[in-house]
Amino acid sequence: MLDAQPPAVAPASAPDPGPGRRRRLLVLAICCLSLFIVGLDNTVVNIALPAIQRDLRAPASGLQWIIDAYTLVLASLLMLFGSVADRFGRRRVFQTGLVCFALGSLLCSLAPSLGWLVAFRALQAVGGSMLNPVAMSIITNTFTDPRERARAIGVWGGVVGISMALGPLLGGFLVDGAGWPSIFLINVPVALLAIALTARYVPESRSPRPRRLDPVGQLLMIVLLGCGTAAIIEGPGNGWTSPLILALGAAALAALVAFPLWERRVAEPLVDPRFFASAPFTGATVTAVCAFAALGGFLFLNTLYLQVVRHYDPVEAGLWTLPMAGMMLVCAPLSGRIVGSRGPRLPLVAAGLGLAASGLLLTRLAADSPPALLLVAYALFGFGFGMVNAPITNAAVSGMPRAQAGVAAAVASTSRQIGQSLGVAVIGTVVTSAVVGPVVSGFAPASRTGWWILVGLGGAILVLGLVTTGAWASGTAARVAARLGSEPPAVRSGVREAPPERLR
């Protein structure tokens, strides 16, 4: 049971020994396994889009929904399940998420139509939303030493990059060898293994003062993300001035205005507005949106270009992304080590430069572009994206009290999913609506606007990396941490704050 006695019972100077080092590393590996399948699912589906389009007769907007149904539900529910896990038990919610993710994956492989596939992708995402923030909470409360925790978070961020790097390559072999349903079936045995390992090795933990749920804030977020994305994706097909699109836009705008107003009023908001007074936290949030918007747009456009314009089969298309995958595999763990030893500035600056350079090269894309241009552009993108994940998570939790670290990490995870949804919706819509004539000849010229957007996103990451990682930024994080840590516990939970959480 959790110790509910006042802090005076246990001296503040007494360290929390926690589980042994080997056990801590095993818990980290199990949490990273769950992150791996969720991250893999973010990118492995892209390579299967042309095959799904042929089998299920899906329009271009349908392909966008296959991606965004997953990322939108993830973004909408991450914060909710982070709070639910703090209240009812992190291991319990984590295992429930694994079961839901496995079931959703199985059903996706059996989907008979586009509508069912989109619905089952949403079910998959419900499970995924129980995994990322809950696993981060488990990690931050397992690794109590700040330096060891920073290294663990670096590994965590590196796994994001590795899983996403392997997605297109693994997806190509699966689709070509066993059909597109296999990209979903592969999740099932991995999730089952993670369920068994969690039951055996991950201790249960709860927050000594779990945050209250914020149903109004949750509903406003769902309306904002869902209606806004639907308006962007369906706008070209229905007409931007059609009643449906105007209604969706109005609902999203109303939720955008109401959300921050409500969050300032509620005692324990879904997203605490005070977090954004920390420059590192705000920078990490915006960087996550920019980086994953770049990823979502890049993968969507690149898949259509390689398979529809250049007529490569899924394996060939996957092999063309090897430079991207290789750089991500190398740079993701390297970035984690740099963050653990030198902080997030260098990886963020390198990420911005890599993504912007990749987009700049691809603005010259043509139907018959030379292989060297593609390979260099893919390698630069892999370098940039591989460097960005670890500093996002580290900056988000930097300076936060340990009790708030899980919430801060959940906001960063939510921002990732929002970014990917926006990247697919905005860049995909801008490009597909600009295609003139046959796709084979018209796609490459139309895609140049999308690549210029990628250049802008890389530039934004570069600027944020410079501005939000210096001495001034660290000072803002320290002030926010002091405010959050000094607030009387009775205001937040009605009980005195317990000592640091203990795993049982």
Number of C-alpha atoms within 10 A of each C-alpha: 9 15 14 15 12 12 14 9 11 13 9 11 6 7 11 15 12 17 17 11 12 9 15 17 16 16 23 23 18 20 24 26 20 24 23 23 24 25 22 24 27 23 24 28 24 25 32 25 25 21 18 23 15 10 13 16 13 20 12 17 19 20 22 21 27 23 25 29 22 25 27 24 26 28 30 25 22 29 27 22 25 31 24 19 26 25 19 15 17 28 23 17 22 30 22 17 26 30 20 21 31 26 19 27 28 20 21 26 18 16 17 12 14 20 15 14 23 21 19 25 27 24 24 30 29 25 29 33 32 29 30 28 31 31 28 27 26 25 23 25 23 28 25 19 14 12 12 13 18 25 20 25 26 26 22 28 26 28 26 25 29 23 26 26 28 23 24 32 24 19 28 25 22 22 23 16 12 10 17 26 20 21 25 23 19 17 23 19 11 16 24 16 14 22 20 12 17 21 13 9 13 22 19 17 24 23 22 21 20 17 20 18 18 19 12 15 22 19 14 22 21 19 20 25 20 21 20 22 25 20 23 22 25 20 21 16 13 13 13 15 11 11 11 16 23 15 14 22 21 16 18 24 15 14 23 17 12 15 19 16 13 16 18 14 9 14 14 16 20 25 20 16 12 12 21 16 14 25 24 31 31 20 24 35 25 18 30 29 26 26 28 25 27 30 25 26 26 23 21 23 21 19 22 22 22 20 20 15 20 14 13 16 18 29 19 16 24 24 16 19 25 19 21 26 28 18 23 32 24 17 24 31 24 19 30 31 20 19 25 23 12 11 20 29 21 19 29 31 22 21 31 30 22 27 31 28 20 26 27 20 18 24 20 14 21 18 15 10 13 10 10 9 14 19 16 17 24 28 22 25 30 31 28 30 30 35 35 35 31 33 31 31 28 29 29 29 26 24 22 24 17 20 20 18 22 28 29 30 30 31 27 29 26 26 24 28 26 25 28 28 31 27 28 30 27 19 26 25 22 18 20 19 14 15 17 12 9 9 15 15 15 17 25 24 17 21 25 19 16 24 26 18 21 29 24 18 22 32 21 19 28 24 16 22 27 16 16 23 21 14 10 13 19 18 15 19 27 17 15 22 20 14 13 17 15 9 10 14 15 11 11 16 16 10 14 17 17 20 19 18 21 21 17 12
